[in-house]
C-alpha cells in the first residue's frame, strides 16, 4: 500500500503555530475522567473535580456522501479543559478539517464554558448550561445548550436542547435560491442511552433531530 505524506496548510492570519501545537497534543494519551463523553453529539452535565486540567484529542470521520474513490472526510479536534469550580468548567479547542481527498488544515479555534445549575442530585436531571463560540475568519458561530442527564447504576441517559447561531463576515456563500447567506439559526435535540460494561467499555444508542433556518427564515433542511 502506498502511503502519501499528510500535508498541513493554514490560512495566513492563523499562522503555523496552532497546527504544530495540535500535532504535538494529538500524541498525548487521553485520560479517564468524570465527564467523559458517552455519545458523539450528546453531552452530559457531569464535570471533573475542581482544579483538574485535561488534554484530549478527538478524531471524527464522515463517510457516505463522498465519492467512494475519495475516502472519508476527517475532522480532528484537540481540547484543553480546566475545571474552575465543581460547577463550572472552561475549555479551548483547536479545530482541523480534511475534506475527502484533500489535505488537513487548521480551521478555527473555539472556547467552551459549562455551568451546572446546582450541586449533583439537587435538581432533576442535574441541568447545566453550555456555551461555545467559534471564529473561523469567515464566520462567527455561537452554540448554546441545555444539558440534562440521569444515572441509574450502570445506565446513563442524556438529552441536549441546542440552539446554534451563525454570522457570516462576507457575502461569498450563496443559497440554492441565489440569496446571499448572511446568518443562520439551527435548532437541535439530541438524546442517548448508554450502559457501562466496564470502567473502560460502554455501549449505547443515540438519536438527533436538527432543523436549519438560513437568514433566520423558513426551515431549509431537517435531519432526523
Helices and strands as residue ranges (DSSP letters): E 8-10, G 12-14, H 17-26, E 53-62, E 73-85, E 88-97, E 104-116, E 128-135, E 139-152, E 155-168, E 183-196, E 202-214, E 221-223
